[in-house]
Amino acid sequence: VEMSTSESPQMLAGAAAKRMSRPDADTQTAVERKLIKTGYINFESEDIKSSRILINNLVSKYGAYINNENENSTTKMLEQYLVIKIPKNNFDAFVESLESGITKISSKNIDIEDVTEEFIDITARLTVKKEAEQTYLRLLATAKTVRDVLDIQDQIQGIRSDIESIEGRIRYLESAVSYCTLNIRMYQYIASNESLPRTSFFTRLLSSIKSGVNTFAEVIIGIVHAWVFILIGIILAIVLKLYCSKKRRGKNEHK
């Protein structure tokens, strides 16, 4: 196919742009709804280890996986945060099974985002972009001048960048739709008597002996550190005693 003078790359680019701006009606066909589900469950556990075992079993049963996890611990509370990815067909069953094993749910929320229209739109745009790319590739093979070649290559490069961006968005939507997200926070309160370890009589006796020995050692070390002041005090006491004795002897001689 040869380009005529009236069909320059710039004119063809404009025509391709018009085609890309109005996807064919055929692309707006009925498709399965594309829903992104995100759940949030916050609950109190009497035994956080048992609750974690329950969640791990559900993850294995429903083909899910743990995407992220964090744990916090204080003297009053244990907390675990989990982000779980669950196949869309198993999400509701996973949540129901989890709820059946929980006695104290503090809060629960399920967000559903419908991205069906966006998915249809970008899929149609991708089809048109790829058709335009093929058109420019055919024109490139018949280009007569360097200017035409450069102009067509610029158009192809821009279209290729758009195609990669659209394909990336499609991959993200497909992943988000295929695997729902469940955010879990579970916590366990720790009783005050559990936070302090119980010790036997002999353990406390040994601890007291060690404490007494340490105290005695600290006193000796303090005395050693203060030996200069003690020596000066002794010398002053001796000098004062000698002075007083000499003074008394002088008084006796005058008598």
Solvent accessible surface area in square Angstrom, and as a share of the most:
residue,aa,sasa,rsa
1,V,148,0.85
2,E,130,0.58
3,M,29,0.13
4,S,57,0.37
5,T,144,0.84
6,S,69,0.45
7,E,84,0.38
8,S,33,0.21
9,P,4,0.03
10,Q,93,0.41
11,M,114,0.51
12,L,43,0.21
13,A,17,0.13
14,G,33,0.31
15,A,41,0.32
16,A,2,0.02
17,A,50,0.39
18,K,126,0.53
19,R,109,0.40
20,M,36,0.16
21,S,87,0.56
22,R,156,0.57
23,P,40,0.25
24,D,93,0.48
25,A,86,0.67
26,D,117,0.60
27,T,45,0.26
28,Q,102,0.46
29,T,78,0.45
30,A,110,0.85
31,V,66,0.38
32,E,117,0.52
33,R,139,0.51
34,K,43,0.18
35,L,61,0.31
36,I,26,0.13
37,K,38,0.16
38,T,31,0.18
39,G,0,0.00
40,Y,99,0.38
41,I,3,0.01
42,N,36,0.18
43,F,3,0.01
44,E,40,0.18
45,S,8,0.05
46,E,133,0.60
47,D,66,0.34
48,I,9,0.05
49,K,154,0.65
50,S,60,0.39
51,S,17,0.11
52,R,45,0.16
53,I,106,0.54
54,L,49,0.24
55,I,0,0.00
56,N,61,0.31
57,N,88,0.45
58,L,11,0.06
59,V,19,0.11
60,S,95,0.61
61,K,142,0.60
62,Y,30,0.11
63,G,48,0.46
64,A,13,0.10
65,Y,102,0.39
66,I,51,0.26
67,N,82,0.42
68,N,76,0.39
69,E,86,0.38
70,N,85,0.44
71,E,112,0.50
72,N,75,0.39
73,S,77,0.50
74,T,85,0.49
75,T,105,0.61
76,K,154,0.65
77,M,40,0.18
78,L,45,0.23
79,E,26,0.12
80,Q,20,0.09
81,Y,77,0.29
82,L,3,0.01
83,V,35,0.20
84,I,0,0.00
85,K,48,0.20
86,I,0,0.00
87,P,28,0.18
88,K,75,0.32
89,N,133,0.68
90,N,47,0.24
91,F,2,0.01
92,D,79,0.41
93,A,40,0.31
94,F,0,0.00
95,V,8,0.05
96,E,114,0.51
97,S,29,0.19
98,L,0,0.00
99,E,46,0.21
100,S,96,0.62
101,G,46,0.44
102,I,20,0.10
103,T,114,0.66
104,K,100,0.42
105,I,70,0.36
106,S,62,0.40
107,S,59,0.38
108,K,95,0.40
109,N,76,0.39
110,I,58,0.30
111,D,69,0.36
112,I,100,0.51
113,E,100,0.45
114,D,72,0.37
115,V,6,0.04
116,T,3,0.02
117,E,143,0.64
118,E,58,0.26
119,F,30,0.12
120,I,27,0.14
121,D,62,0.32
122,I,10,0.05
123,T,57,0.33
124,A,1,0.01
125,R,94,0.34
126,L,24,0.12
127,T,61,0.35
128,V,13,0.08
129,K,26,0.11
130,K,87,0.37
131,E,101,0.45
132,A,2,0.01
133,E,16,0.07
134,Q,91,0.40
135,T,32,0.19
136,Y,3,0.01
137,L,75,0.37
138,R,146,0.53
139,L,16,0.08
140,L,50,0.25
141,A,90,0.70
142,T,30,0.18
143,A,22,0.17
144,K,137,0.58
145,T,70,0.41
146,V,112,0.65
147,R,171,0.62
148,D,27,0.14
149,V,44,0.25
150,L,100,0.50
151,D,33,0.17
152,I,0,0.00
153,Q,85,0.38
154,D,93,0.48
155,Q,71,0.32
156,I,25,0.13
157,Q,130,0.58
158,G,38,0.36
159,I,9,0.04
160,R,88,0.32
161,S,64,0.41
162,D,56,0.29
163,I,0,0.00
164,E,101,0.45
165,S,77,0.50
166,I,8,0.04
167,E,47,0.21
168,G,26,0.25
169,R,96,0.35
170,I,20,0.10
171,R,152,0.55
172,Y,121,0.46
173,L,0,0.00
174,E,80,0.36
175,S,67,0.43
176,A,18,0.14
177,V,8,0.05
178,S,49,0.31
179,Y,81,0.31
180,C,1,0.01
181,T,22,0.13
182,L,0,0.00
183,N,39,0.20
184,I,4,0.02
185,R,63,0.23
186,M,0,0.00
187,Y,20,0.08
188,Q,33,0.15
189,Y,126,0.48
190,I,41,0.21
191,A,51,0.39
192,S,95,0.61
193,N,97,0.50
194,E,119,0.53
195,S,49,0.31
196,L,131,0.65
197,P,114,0.72
198,R,217,0.79
199,T,72,0.42
200,S,64,0.41
201,F,124,0.52
202,F,153,0.64
203,T,69,0.40
204,R,142,0.52
205,L,81,0.40
206,L,94,0.47
207,S,64,0.42
208,S,69,0.45
209,I,94,0.48
210,K,116,0.49
211,S,64,0.41
212,G,41,0.40
213,V,92,0.53
214,N,90,0.46
215,T,81,0.47
216,F,134,0.56
217,A,39,0.31
218,E,116,0.52
219,V,81,0.46
220,I,74,0.38
221,I,82,0.42
222,G,36,0.34
223,I,86,0.43
224,V,84,0.49
225,H,140,0.63
226,A,34,0.27
227,W,148,0.52
228,V,63,0.36
229,F,150,0.63
230,I,80,0.41
231,L,85,0.42
232,I,87,0.44
233,G,38,0.37
234,I,90,0.46
235,I,86,0.43
236,L,114,0.57
237,A,60,0.47
238,I,95,0.48
239,V,85,0.49
240,L,111,0.55
241,K,146,0.62
242,L,114,0.57
243,Y,131,0.50
244,C,50,0.30
245,S,26,0.17
246,K,139,0.59
247,K,106,0.45
248,R,142,0.52
249,R,139,0.51
250,G,26,0.25
251,K,115,0.49
252,N,97,0.50
253,E,144,0.64
254,H,168,0.75
255,K,198,0.84
